[in-house]
């Protein structure tokens, strides 16, 4: 596929119009390829997994059972109190 026309658009209206249309066709082809490669169902599934992970983490933080968050908060407090560097 030829690259998009960018800085070298023609000064001729009809030619420039054709170049712009070709650019949009190439962009659409690229978007379609990405959609076909990733698969819409697969992408929806990945998004659902990420959402579930985030909801689970929020729940652990709210309950005070998220070890990473607790460790970060305790470390910050100890540094603030100059107990550790």
N, CA, C and O atoms as a CHARMM CRD file, in Angstrom:
* protein
*
  340
    1    1 UNK  N      0.84800  -1.17300   0.00000 PROA 1      0.00000
    2    1 UNK  CA     0.00000   0.00000   0.00000 PROA 1      0.00000
    3    1 UNK  C      0.89600   1.24000   0.00000 PROA 1      0.00000
    4    1 UNK  O      1.85200   1.33000   0.77100 PROA 1      0.00000
    5    2 UNK  N      0.57200   2.18800  -0.87400 PROA 2      0.00000
    6    2 UNK  CA     1.33500   3.42500  -0.94200 PROA 2      0.00000
    7    2 UNK  C      1.05600   4.26200   0.30300 PROA 2      0.00000
    8    2 UNK  O     -0.03300   4.17200   0.87000 PROA 2      0.00000
    9    3 UNK  N      2.03000   5.08200   0.74200 PROA 3      0.00000
   10    3 UNK  CA     1.82700   5.90900   1.93200 PROA 3      0.00000
   11    3 UNK  C      0.79200   7.00500   1.67600 PROA 3      0.00000
   12    3 UNK  O      0.47300   7.33000   0.53200 PROA 3      0.00000
   13    4 UNK  N      0.28200   7.56200   2.76900 PROA 4      0.00000
   14    4 UNK  CA    -0.67500   8.66400   2.65400 PROA 4      0.00000
   15    4 UNK  C     -0.00300   9.89000   2.06100 PROA 4      0.00000
   16    4 UNK  O      1.19200  10.11100   2.25500 PROA 4      0.00000
   17    5 UNK  N     -0.77500  10.67800   1.34300 PROA 5      0.00000
   18    5 UNK  CA    -0.28300  11.94700   0.81700 PROA 5      0.00000
   19    5 UNK  C     -0.42000  12.96400   1.95000 PROA 5      0.00000
   20    5 UNK  O     -1.51200  13.15000   2.48600 PROA 5      0.00000
   21    6 UNK  N      0.66700  13.61400   2.31200 PROA 6      0.00000
   22    6 UNK  CA     0.60700  14.57000   3.42300 PROA 6      0.00000
   23    6 UNK  C      1.01800  15.95900   2.96400 PROA 6      0.00000
   24    6 UNK  O      0.16900  16.74700   2.54700 PROA 6      0.00000
   25    7 UNK  N      2.28300  16.26600   3.03200 PROA 7      0.00000
   26    7 UNK  CA     2.75500  17.61800   2.70300 PROA 7      0.00000
   27    7 UNK  C      2.81100  17.91100   1.21400 PROA 7      0.00000
   28    7 UNK  O      2.99300  19.05900   0.80900 PROA 7      0.00000
   29    8 UNK  N      2.65500  16.88500   0.40400 PROA 8      0.00000
   30    8 UNK  CA     2.78300  17.09800  -1.04100 PROA 8      0.00000
   31    8 UNK  C      1.44200  17.03400  -1.77100 PROA 8      0.00000
   32    8 UNK  O      1.35700  16.52600  -2.88900 PROA 8      0.00000
   33    9 UNK  N      0.38800  17.55900  -1.12200 PROA 9      0.00000
   34    9 UNK  CA    -0.90900  17.64300  -1.80200 PROA 9      0.00000
   35    9 UNK  C     -0.78100  18.53500  -3.03300 PROA 9      0.00000
   36    9 UNK  O     -0.05900  19.53300  -3.01900 PROA 9      0.00000
   37   10 UNK  N     -1.46800  18.17500  -4.06300 PROA 10     0.00000
   38   10 UNK  CA    -1.43500  18.93400  -5.30700 PROA 10     0.00000
   39   10 UNK  C     -2.12500  20.27900  -5.13400 PROA 10     0.00000
   40   10 UNK  O     -3.04500  20.41600  -4.32800 PROA 10     0.00000
   41   11 UNK  N     -1.67900  21.25700  -5.88700 PROA 11     0.00000
   42   11 UNK  CA    -2.34400  22.56800  -5.91400 PROA 11     0.00000
   43   11 UNK  C     -3.58600  22.54200  -6.79500 PROA 11     0.00000
   44   11 UNK  O     -4.43700  23.42700  -6.70300 PROA 11     0.00000
   45   12 UNK  N     -3.68900  21.52700  -7.64600 PROA 12     0.00000
   46   12 UNK  CA    -4.84900  21.35900  -8.50300 PROA 12     0.00000
   47   12 UNK  C     -5.98700  20.76400  -7.67800 PROA 12     0.00000
   48   12 UNK  O     -5.82600  19.71200  -7.06000 PROA 12     0.00000
   49   13 UNK  N     -7.14000  21.43900  -7.67000 PROA 13     0.00000
   50   13 UNK  CA    -8.26400  21.03300  -6.81200 PROA 13     0.00000
   51   13 UNK  C     -8.67300  19.59000  -7.05600 PROA 13     0.00000
   52   13 UNK  O     -8.79300  18.81700  -6.10600 PROA 13     0.00000
   53   14 UNK  N     -8.88900  19.21600  -8.30800 PROA 14     0.00000
   54   14 UNK  CA    -9.35700  17.85800  -8.60500 PROA 14     0.00000
   55   14 UNK  C     -8.33700  16.80200  -8.19100 PROA 14     0.00000
   56   14 UNK  O     -8.70600  15.74900  -7.67300 PROA 14     0.00000
   57   15 UNK  N     -7.05600  17.08300  -8.42100 PROA 15     0.00000
   58   15 UNK  CA    -6.00600  16.13900  -8.02900 PROA 15     0.00000
   59   15 UNK  C     -5.94100  16.02200  -6.50600 PROA 15     0.00000
   60   15 UNK  O     -5.86200  14.91600  -5.97100 PROA 15     0.00000
   61   16 UNK  N     -5.97300  17.16700  -5.80300 PROA 16     0.00000
   62   16 UNK  CA    -5.93100  17.17100  -4.33700 PROA 16     0.00000
   63   16 UNK  C     -7.13800  16.43500  -3.76800 PROA 16     0.00000
   64   16 UNK  O     -7.01700  15.67800  -2.80400 PROA 16     0.00000
   65   17 UNK  N     -8.29700  16.66300  -4.36900 PROA 17     0.00000
   66   17 UNK  CA    -9.51600  15.96800  -3.92100 PROA 17     0.00000
   67   17 UNK  C     -9.32000  14.45700  -4.04600 PROA 17     0.00000
   68   17 UNK  O     -9.65900  13.71200  -3.12600 PROA 17     0.00000
   69   18 UNK  N     -8.79100  14.01200  -5.14600 PROA 18     0.00000
   70   18 UNK  CA    -8.52500  12.58400  -5.34800 PROA 18     0.00000
   71   18 UNK  C     -7.52100  12.04300  -4.33500 PROA 18     0.00000
   72   18 UNK  O     -7.67300  10.93100  -3.82900 PROA 18     0.00000
   73   19 UNK  N     -6.48400  12.84600  -4.04100 PROA 19     0.00000
   74   19 UNK  CA    -5.48600  12.42500  -3.06200 PROA 19     0.00000
   75   19 UNK  C     -6.11100  12.27300  -1.66600 PROA 19     0.00000
   76   19 UNK  O     -5.81100  11.32100  -0.94500 PROA 19     0.00000
   77   20 UNK  N     -6.97100  13.20800  -1.30000 PROA 20     0.00000
   78   20 UNK  CA    -7.62800  13.15700   0.00900 PROA 20     0.00000
   79   20 UNK  C     -8.56000  11.95300   0.09200 PROA 20     0.00000
   80   20 UNK  O     -8.59900  11.25300   1.10400 PROA 20     0.00000
   81   21 UNK  N     -9.30600  11.72100  -0.97600 PROA 21     0.00000
   82   21 UNK  CA   -10.19400  10.54900  -1.00600 PROA 21     0.00000
   83   21 UNK  C     -9.37100   9.26900  -0.88000 PROA 21     0.00000
   84   21 UNK  O     -9.74300   8.36600  -0.13100 PROA 21     0.00000
   85   22 UNK  N     -8.26400   9.18400  -1.60000 PROA 22     0.00000
   86   22 UNK  CA    -7.39600   8.01000  -1.50000 PROA 22     0.00000
   87   22 UNK  C     -6.87500   7.83200  -0.08100 PROA 22     0.00000
   88   22 UNK  O     -6.79200   6.70600   0.41100 PROA 22     0.00000
   89   23 UNK  N     -6.52100   8.94200   0.58700 PROA 23     0.00000
   90   23 UNK  CA    -6.06300   8.86700   1.97000 PROA 23     0.00000
   91   23 UNK  C     -7.13700   8.25300   2.86900 PROA 23     0.00000
   92   23 UNK  O     -6.84400   7.37900   3.68500 PROA 23     0.00000
   93   24 UNK  N     -8.37500   8.71000   2.71700 PROA 24     0.00000
   94   24 UNK  CA    -9.46100   8.17900   3.54300 PROA 24     0.00000
   95   24 UNK  C     -9.70700   6.69500   3.25600 PROA 24     0.00000
   96   24 UNK  O    -10.00600   5.92600   4.16900 PROA 24     0.00000
   97   25 UNK  N     -9.58300   6.29900   2.00000 PROA 25     0.00000
   98   25 UNK  CA    -9.74800   4.89000   1.65000 PROA 25     0.00000
   99   25 UNK  C     -8.65800   4.05800   2.33100 PROA 25     0.00000
  100   25 UNK  O     -8.94500   2.99200   2.87600 PROA 25     0.00000
  101   26 UNK  N     -7.41300   4.53600   2.30500 PROA 26     0.00000
  102   26 UNK  CA    -6.31300   3.82100   2.94600 PROA 26     0.00000
  103   26 UNK  C     -6.51100   3.73800   4.45700 PROA 26     0.00000
  104   26 UNK  O     -6.26000   2.69700   5.06500 PROA 26     0.00000
  105   27 UNK  N     -6.96200   4.83400   5.05900 PROA 27     0.00000
  106   27 UNK  CA    -7.21100   4.84300   6.50100 PROA 27     0.00000
  107   27 UNK  C     -8.30000   3.84100   6.84500 PROA 27     0.00000
  108   27 UNK  O     -8.16200   3.08900   7.81000 PROA 27     0.00000
  109   28 UNK  N     -9.37700   3.81600   6.07300 PROA 28     0.00000
  110   28 UNK  CA   -10.46400   2.86600   6.32500 PROA 28     0.00000
  111   28 UNK  C     -9.97200   1.43300   6.18700 PROA 28     0.00000
  112   28 UNK  O    -10.34700   0.56900   6.98000 PROA 28     0.00000
  113   29 UNK  N     -9.13700   1.17500   5.19000 PROA 29     0.00000
  114   29 UNK  CA    -8.58700  -0.16900   5.01600 PROA 29     0.00000
  115   29 UNK  C     -7.74900  -0.56300   6.23500 PROA 29     0.00000
  116   29 UNK  O     -7.81800  -1.70100   6.70100 PROA 29     0.00000
  117   30 UNK  N     -6.96100   0.38300   6.74700 PROA 30     0.00000
  118   30 UNK  CA    -6.14500   0.11100   7.92500 PROA 30     0.00000
  119   30 UNK  C     -6.99200  -0.18200   9.15200 PROA 30     0.00000
  120   30 UNK  O     -6.69700  -1.10500   9.91100 PROA 30     0.00000
  121   31 UNK  N     -8.04900   0.60500   9.34700 PROA 31     0.00000
  122   31 UNK  CA    -8.95300   0.38600  10.47700 PROA 31     0.00000
  123   31 UNK  C     -9.61900  -0.97700  10.35600 PROA 31     0.00000
  124   31 UNK  O     -9.72900  -1.70900  11.33900 PROA 31     0.00000
  125   32 UNK  N    -10.05800  -1.31100   9.16600 PROA 32     0.00000
  126   32 UNK  CA   -10.70100  -2.60700   8.94500 PROA 32     0.00000
  127   32 UNK  C     -9.73000  -3.74700   9.23800 PROA 32     0.00000
  128   32 UNK  O    -10.11900  -4.74200   9.84900 PROA 32     0.00000
  129   33 UNK  N     -8.47700  -3.61900   8.81400 PROA 33     0.00000
  130   33 UNK  CA    -7.47400  -4.65400   9.08800 PROA 33     0.00000
  131   33 UNK  C     -7.27700  -4.82200  10.59200 PROA 33     0.00000
  132   33 UNK  O     -7.20300  -5.94800  11.08500 PROA 33     0.00000
  133   34 UNK  N     -7.19200  -3.71400  11.32100 PROA 34     0.00000
  134   34 UNK  CA    -7.01000  -3.77300  12.77400 PROA 34     0.00000
  135   34 UNK  C     -8.20100  -4.45200  13.42200 PROA 34     0.00000
  136   34 UNK  O     -8.04200  -5.29700  14.30300 PROA 34     0.00000
  137   35 UNK  N     -9.39100  -4.08200  12.98600 PROA 35     0.00000
  138   35 UNK  CA   -10.59800  -4.69300  13.55000 PROA 35     0.00000
  139   35 UNK  C    -10.63500  -6.18900  13.26400 PROA 35     0.00000
  140   35 UNK  O    -11.00000  -6.98300  14.13200 PROA 35     0.00000
  141   36 UNK  N    -10.26200  -6.56900  12.05900 PROA 36     0.00000
  142   36 UNK  CA   -10.27700  -7.98800  11.69400 PROA 36     0.00000
  143   36 UNK  C     -9.20700  -8.77400  12.44100 PROA 36     0.00000
  144   36 UNK  O     -9.42700  -9.92300  12.82400 PROA 36     0.00000
  145   37 UNK  N     -8.03300  -8.14400  12.64900 PROA 37     0.00000
  146   37 UNK  CA    -6.94300  -8.82400  13.34800 PROA 37     0.00000
  147   37 UNK  C     -7.27600  -9.03800  14.81700 PROA 37     0.00000
  148   37 UNK  O     -7.01000 -10.10400  15.37100 PROA 37     0.00000
  149   38 UNK  N     -7.86200  -8.01100  15.45100 PROA 38     0.00000
  150   38 UNK  CA    -8.12900  -8.11900  16.88600 PROA 38     0.00000
  151   38 UNK  C     -9.42100  -8.86800  17.15100 PROA 38     0.00000
  152   38 UNK  O     -9.56100  -9.50300  18.19600 PROA 38     0.00000
  153   39 UNK  N    -10.34500  -8.80700  16.24700 PROA 39     0.00000
  154   39 UNK  CA   -11.63400  -9.47200  16.43900 PROA 39     0.00000
  155   39 UNK  C    -12.45300  -8.72300  17.47000 PROA 39     0.00000
  156   39 UNK  O    -12.01600  -8.55500  18.60800 PROA 39     0.00000
  157   40 UNK  N    -13.61000  -8.28200  17.09400 PROA 40     0.00000
  158   40 UNK  CA   -14.46200  -7.48300  17.98500 PROA 40     0.00000
  159   40 UNK  C    -14.83600  -8.25100  19.24300 PROA 40     0.00000
  160   40 UNK  O    -14.81400  -7.69200  20.33900 PROA 40     0.00000
  161   41 UNK  N    -15.18300  -9.53800  19.09700 PROA 41     0.00000
  162   41 UNK  CA   -15.55900 -10.33800  20.25900 PROA 41     0.00000
  163   41 UNK  C    -14.39000 -10.47400  21.21400 PROA 41     0.00000
  164   41 UNK  O    -14.55900 -10.38900  22.43100 PROA 41     0.00000
  165   42 UNK  N    -13.20200 -10.68500  20.66000 PROA 42     0.00000
  166   42 UNK  CA   -12.00300 -10.82700  21.47600 PROA 42     0.00000
  167   42 UNK  C    -11.73300  -9.53300  22.24900 PROA 42     0.00000
  168   42 UNK  O    -11.39300  -9.56700  23.43200 PROA 42     0.00000
  169   43 UNK  N    -11.88500  -8.40900  21.57700 PROA 43     0.00000
  170   43 UNK  CA   -11.66500  -7.11000  22.20700 PROA 43     0.00000
  171   43 UNK  C    -12.68500  -6.87000  23.31000 PROA 43     0.00000
  172   43 UNK  O    -12.33100  -6.38700  24.38500 PROA 43     0.00000
  173   44 UNK  N    -13.94200  -7.20100  23.05800 PROA 44     0.00000
  174   44 UNK  CA   -14.97800  -7.05600  24.08300 PROA 44     0.00000
  175   44 UNK  C    -14.66700  -7.92200  25.29000 PROA 44     0.00000
  176   44 UNK  O    -14.86200  -7.49700  26.42900 PROA 44     0.00000
  177   45 UNK  N    -14.18900  -9.12400  25.05000 PROA 45     0.00000
  178   45 UNK  CA   -13.82700 -10.02100  26.13800 PROA 45     0.00000
  179   45 UNK  C    -12.67500  -9.47900  26.95900 PROA 45     0.00000
  180   45 UNK  O    -12.69400  -9.55600  28.18700 PROA 45     0.00000
  181   46 UNK  N    -11.66700  -8.92700  26.28500 PROA 46     0.00000
  182   46 UNK  CA   -10.52400  -8.34500  26.98700 PROA 46     0.00000
  183   46 UNK  C    -10.96100  -7.14800  27.82700 PROA 46     0.00000
  184   46 UNK  O    -10.51200  -6.98200  28.96100 PROA 46     0.00000
  185   47 UNK  N    -11.83400  -6.31700  27.27000 PROA 47     0.00000
  186   47 UNK  CA   -12.33200  -5.16500  28.01700 PROA 47     0.00000
  187   47 UNK  C    -13.13100  -5.60700  29.23800 PROA 47     0.00000
  188   47 UNK  O    -13.02100  -5.00600  30.30600 PROA 47     0.00000
  189   48 UNK  N    -13.92200  -6.64100  29.08500 PROA 48     0.00000
  190   48 UNK  CA   -14.69700  -7.15800  30.21500 PROA 48     0.00000
  191   48 UNK  C    -13.76600  -7.70100  31.29500 PROA 48     0.00000
  192   48 UNK  O    -14.01500  -7.50500  32.48500 PROA 48     0.00000
  193   49 UNK  N    -12.69600  -8.38100  30.89000 PROA 49     0.00000
  194   49 UNK  CA   -11.72200  -8.89900  31.85500 PROA 49     0.00000
  195   49 UNK  C    -11.04300  -7.77000  32.62100 PROA 49     0.00000
  196   49 UNK  O    -10.88200  -7.84800  33.83900 PROA 49     0.00000
  197   50 UNK  N    -10.64500  -6.72400  31.90700 PROA 50     0.00000
  198   50 UNK  CA   -10.00100  -5.58200  32.55600 PROA 50     0.00000
  199   50 UNK  C    -10.96500  -4.90500  33.52200 PROA 50     0.00000
  200   50 UNK  O    -10.57600  -4.52300  34.62600 PROA 50     0.00000
  201   51 UNK  N    -12.22000  -4.75800  33.10800 PROA 51     0.00000
  202   51 UNK  CA   -13.21900  -4.14600  33.97200 PROA 51     0.00000
  203   51 UNK  C    -13.41200  -4.97800  35.24200 PROA 51     0.00000
  204   51 UNK  O    -13.51400  -4.42100  36.33500 PROA 51     0.00000
  205   52 UNK  N    -13.46200  -6.29600  35.10600 PROA 52     0.00000
  206   52 UNK  CA   -13.62400  -7.16200  36.27200 PROA 52     0.00000
  207   52 UNK  C    -12.42400  -7.04000  37.20900 PROA 52     0.00000
  208   52 UNK  O    -12.58700  -6.96200  38.42700 PROA 52     0.00000
  209   53 UNK  N    -11.20600  -7.02300  36.63100 PROA 53     0.00000
  210   53 UNK  CA   -10.00100  -6.87400  37.44300 PROA 53     0.00000
  211   53 UNK  C    -10.02900  -5.55600  38.21800 PROA 53     0.00000
  212   53 UNK  O     -9.69400  -5.51900  39.40200 PROA 53     0.00000
  213   54 UNK  N    -10.43000  -4.47900  37.54700 PROA 54     0.00000
  214   54 UNK  CA   -10.47400  -3.16600  38.21300 PROA 54     0.00000
  215   54 UNK  C    -11.54100  -3.15500  39.30800 PROA 54     0.00000
  216   54 UNK  O    -11.31100  -2.61500  40.39000 PROA 54     0.00000
  217   55 UNK  N    -12.69500  -3.74200  39.03700 PROA 55     0.00000
  218   55 UNK  CA   -13.75000  -3.80100  40.05500 PROA 55     0.00000
  219   55 UNK  C    -13.29300  -4.61500  41.25700 PROA 55     0.00000
  220   55 UNK  O    -13.56100  -4.24000  42.39800 PROA 55     0.00000
  221   56 UNK  N    -12.60100  -5.73400  41.01000 PROA 56     0.00000
  222   56 UNK  CA   -12.08600  -6.55400  42.10100 PROA 56     0.00000
  223   56 UNK  C    -11.05700  -5.78600  42.93300 PROA 56     0.00000
  224   56 UNK  O    -11.05800  -5.86300  44.16100 PROA 56     0.00000
  225   57 UNK  N    -10.18100  -5.04600  42.25100 PROA 57     0.00000
  226   57 UNK  CA    -9.16700  -4.26100  42.96500 PROA 57     0.00000
  227   57 UNK  C     -9.83000  -3.16900  43.79200 PROA 57     0.00000
  228   57 UNK  O     -9.44700  -2.95300  44.94200 PROA 57     0.00000
  229   58 UNK  N    -10.80700  -2.48200  43.23600 PROA 58     0.00000
  230   58 UNK  CA   -11.53200  -1.44700  43.97900 PROA 58     0.00000
  231   58 UNK  C    -12.18200  -2.04600  45.21800 PROA 58     0.00000
  232   58 UNK  O    -12.16500  -1.44100  46.29000 PROA 58     0.00000
  233   59 UNK  N    -12.75200  -3.22800  45.06700 PROA 59     0.00000
  234   59 UNK  CA   -13.38700  -3.89800  46.21200 PROA 59     0.00000
  235   59 UNK  C    -12.35100  -4.21700  47.29200 PROA 59     0.00000
  236   59 UNK  O    -12.60300  -3.99300  48.47600 PROA 59     0.00000
  237   60 UNK  N    -11.17900  -4.74200  46.88700 PROA 60     0.00000
  238   60 UNK  CA   -10.12900  -5.05600  47.86700 PROA 60     0.00000
  239   60 UNK  C     -9.62400  -3.80700  48.56400 PROA 60     0.00000
  240   60 UNK  O     -9.38300  -3.81700  49.77200 PROA 60     0.00000
  241   61 UNK  N     -9.46100  -2.71400  47.79500 PROA 61     0.00000
  242   61 UNK  CA    -9.00100  -1.45900  48.39600 PROA 61     0.00000
  243   61 UNK  C    -10.04000  -0.95800  49.39200 PROA 61     0.00000
  244   61 UNK  O     -9.69000  -0.54200  50.49700 PROA 61     0.00000
  245   62 UNK  N    -11.30300  -0.99700  49.01300 PROA 62     0.00000
  246   62 UNK  CA   -12.38100  -0.54300  49.88600 PROA 62     0.00000
  247   62 UNK  C    -12.43000  -1.36100  51.17500 PROA 62     0.00000
  248   62 UNK  O    -12.66700  -0.81600  52.25400 PROA 62     0.00000
  249   63 UNK  N    -12.20800  -2.65500  51.06100 PROA 63     0.00000
  250   63 UNK  CA   -12.23500  -3.53100  52.23900 PROA 63     0.00000
  251   63 UNK  C    -10.92100  -3.48900  53.02400 PROA 63     0.00000
  252   63 UNK  O    -10.83700  -4.03400  54.12400 PROA 63     0.00000
  253   64 UNK  N     -9.90200  -2.84800  52.46100 PROA 64     0.00000
  254   64 UNK  CA    -8.61100  -2.78200  53.13700 PROA 64     0.00000
  255   64 UNK  C     -7.83600  -4.07800  53.04100 PROA 64     0.00000
  256   64 UNK  O     -7.00000  -4.36300  53.89800 PROA 64     0.00000
  257   65 UNK  N     -8.09600  -4.86700  52.01500 PROA 65     0.00000
  258   65 UNK  CA    -7.41500  -6.15300  51.88200 PROA 65     0.00000
  259   65 UNK  C     -6.48900  -6.22000  50.66800 PROA 65     0.00000
  260   65 UNK  O     -5.99700  -7.29700  50.33000 PROA 65     0.00000
  261   66 UNK  N     -6.24500  -5.09400  50.01200 PROA 66     0.00000
  262   66 UNK  CA    -5.36300  -5.08500  48.84500 PROA 66     0.00000
  263   66 UNK  C     -3.92600  -4.87400  49.32700 PROA 66     0.00000
  264   66 UNK  O     -3.54800  -3.76700  49.71100 PROA 66     0.00000
  265   67 UNK  N     -3.13200  -5.94400  49.30300 PROA 67     0.00000
  266   67 UNK  CA    -1.79300  -5.91900  49.88600 PROA 67     0.00000
  267   67 UNK  C     -0.89400  -4.85800  49.25300 PROA 67     0.00000
  268   67 UNK  O     -0.16900  -4.16400  49.96600 PROA 67     0.00000
  269   68 UNK  N     -0.93000  -4.72400  47.94100 PROA 68     0.00000
  270   68 UNK  CA    -0.07900  -3.73000  47.27500 PROA 68     0.00000
  271   68 UNK  C     -0.40900  -2.32100  47.74700 PROA 68     0.00000
  272   68 UNK  O      0.49500  -1.53100  48.02000 PROA 68     0.00000
  273   69 UNK  N     -1.68100  -2.00500  47.84200 PROA 69     0.00000
  274   69 UNK  CA    -2.09500  -0.66800  48.27100 PROA 69     0.00000
  275   69 UNK  C     -1.72500  -0.43100  49.73100 PROA 69     0.00000
  276   69 UNK  O     -1.24300   0.64600  50.08200 PROA 69     0.00000
  277   70 UNK  N     -1.94800  -1.43100  50.58300 PROA 70     0.00000
  278   70 UNK  CA    -1.59900  -1.30400  51.99800 PROA 70     0.00000
  279   70 UNK  C     -0.10000  -1.06200  52.14100 PROA 70     0.00000
  280   70 UNK  O      0.32100  -0.19800  52.90900 PROA 70     0.00000
  281   71 UNK  N      0.69700  -1.81800  51.40900 PROA 71     0.00000
  282   71 UNK  CA     2.15600  -1.67000  51.46900 PROA 71     0.00000
  283   71 UNK  C      2.56900  -0.26100  51.03700 PROA 71     0.00000
  284   71 UNK  O      3.42700   0.35400  51.67000 PROA 71     0.00000
  285   72 UNK  N      1.97000   0.24600  49.97800 PROA 72     0.00000
  286   72 UNK  CA     2.29200   1.58600  49.48600 PROA 72     0.00000
  287   72 UNK  C      1.93100   2.64500  50.52100 PROA 72     0.00000
  288   72 UNK  O      2.71400   3.56300  50.76600 PROA 72     0.00000
  289   73 UNK  N      0.75700   2.52600  51.12700 PROA 73     0.00000
  290   73 UNK  CA     0.30900   3.51100  52.12400 PROA 73     0.00000
  291   73 UNK  C      1.19700   3.46100  53.36000 PROA 73     0.00000
  292   73 UNK  O      1.60800   4.50700  53.86200 PROA 73     0.00000
  293   74 UNK  N      1.49800   2.27500  53.85500 PROA 74     0.00000
  294   74 UNK  CA     2.34000   2.14500  55.05800 PROA 74     0.00000
  295   74 UNK  C      3.73000   2.70700  54.78000 PROA 74     0.00000
  296   74 UNK  O      4.28500   3.42600  55.61100 PROA 74     0.00000
  297   75 UNK  N      4.29400   2.38800  53.62100 PROA 75     0.00000
  298   75 UNK  CA     5.60900   2.92000  53.26000 PROA 75     0.00000
  299   75 UNK  C      5.58100   4.44200  53.21700 PROA 75     0.00000
  300   75 UNK  O      6.49700   5.09100  53.72200 PROA 75     0.00000
  301   76 UNK  N      4.54400   5.01600  52.62400 PROA 76     0.00000
  302   76 UNK  CA     4.43600   6.47600  52.54400 PROA 76     0.00000
  303   76 UNK  C      4.35600   7.09500  53.93600 PROA 76     0.00000
  304   76 UNK  O      4.98300   8.12400  54.19000 PROA 76     0.00000
  305   77 UNK  N      3.59800   6.48500  54.83600 PROA 77     0.00000
  306   77 UNK  CA     3.47300   7.00800  56.20800 PROA 77     0.00000
  307   77 UNK  C      4.81100   6.90900  56.92900 PROA 77     0.00000
  308   77 UNK  O      5.21800   7.85800  57.59800 PROA 77     0.00000
  309   78 UNK  N      5.49800   5.78200  56.80600 PROA 78     0.00000
  310   78 UNK  CA     6.79400   5.62100  57.46800 PROA 78     0.00000
  311   78 UNK  C      7.82300   6.60400  56.92800 PROA 78     0.00000
  312   78 UNK  O      8.64600   7.11500  57.68700 PROA 78     0.00000
  313   79 UNK  N      7.78800   6.87200  55.63500 PROA 79     0.00000
  314   79 UNK  CA     8.69700   7.86600  55.06000 PROA 79     0.00000
  315   79 UNK  C      8.34300   9.26600  55.54900 PROA 79     0.00000
  316   79 UNK  O      9.22800  10.06300  55.86200 PROA 79     0.00000
  317   80 UNK  N      7.06800   9.55800  55.61200 PROA 80     0.00000
  318   80 UNK  CA     6.61100  10.87700  56.09000 PROA 80     0.00000
  319   80 UNK  C      7.05600  11.10600  57.54000 PROA 80     0.00000
  320   80 UNK  O      7.44200  12.21400  57.91400 PROA 80     0.00000
  321   81 UNK  N      6.99600  10.06400  58.33200 PROA 81     0.00000
  322   81 UNK  CA     7.39400  10.15400  59.74700 PROA 81     0.00000
  323   81 UNK  C      8.90300   9.97700  59.93100 PROA 81     0.00000
  324   81 UNK  O      9.40300   9.94700  61.05600 PROA 81     0.00000
  325   82 UNK  N      9.61400   9.86200  58.81400 PROA 82     0.00000
  326   82 UNK  CA    11.06400   9.70700  58.77400 PROA 82     0.00000
  327   82 UNK  C     11.54800   8.47900  59.53100 PROA 82     0.00000
  328   82 UNK  O     12.65200   8.47700  60.07600 PROA 82     0.00000
  329   83 UNK  N     10.73500   7.44600  59.56500 PROA 83     0.00000
  330   83 UNK  CA    11.12700   6.16800  60.15900 PROA 83     0.00000
  331   83 UNK  C     12.00100   5.40700  59.15700 PROA 83     0.00000
  332   83 UNK  O     12.94000   4.71100  59.54200 PROA 83     0.00000
  333   84 UNK  N     11.67600   5.55100  57.85600 PROA 84     0.00000
  334   84 UNK  CA    12.46900   4.95800  56.78500 PROA 84     0.00000
  335   84 UNK  C     12.73200   6.03200  55.74200 PROA 84     0.00000
  336   84 UNK  O     12.07000   7.06900  55.70600 PROA 84     0.00000
  337   85 UNK  N     13.72800   5.75200  54.88600 PROA 85     0.00000
  338   85 UNK  CA    14.05000   6.71800  53.82100 PROA 85     0.00000
  339   85 UNK  C     13.31900   6.38800  52.55800 PROA 85     0.00000
  340   85 UNK  O     13.46800   7.09000  51.55800 PROA 85     0.00000
